[in-house]
Structures are given as structure tokens and as C-alpha cells.
Amino acid sequence: MNGLSDVRLTLKGSELASGAGLRLSGVPARMAMTHRWQCFLRRLTTRRALLELSDAQLRDIGLSREQARREARLPFWKL
């Protein structure tokens, strides 16, 4: 598995653990929507953070500069 897949799995895993992938039955719709936007915001900020990593840091997580750029260009709603 390459580093990009690891990063995606980690992000997806944290969203699932927080309940983003589950339907929030019994929770008011406003709270569920707020939670969803928080997940979107987290995804957006982590993708932007990839652009700020040094080459050595990217090597540590197994990504090339081009892979980091490609991931950072994805829309916040895509996993």
C-alpha cells in the first residue's frame, strides 16, 4: 500500500470512528449537518496541510510532492 492510501484510510477511519459515515438517527438534523460540515472542514484543512509538508516529511509518510499536490486538489467532499 502506498502512502497516499494510508493517509486516506487514516482520514476515513477517523471520520468513521467519529460517526460521519453513519446515519445519525434520533439526532436533530441541525446537529447532524453541523457534524458533516466539521468533517468537511477537517478534510479540507488536512489536505491543505499536505502542501506545507517538507520533502523529508512527505518521504516519511510515503508520498511524493506530486501525490501530495494531487490529493490537495481534490474537493473537500471526496474521499
HELIX and SHEET records of a PDB file:
HELIX    1   1 GLY A    3  ALA A   17  1                                  15    
HELIX    2   2 ALA A   29  GLU A   52  1                                  24    
HELIX    3   3 ASP A   55  ILE A   61  1                                   7    
HELIX    4   4 ARG A   65  ALA A   72  1                                   8    
END                                                                             
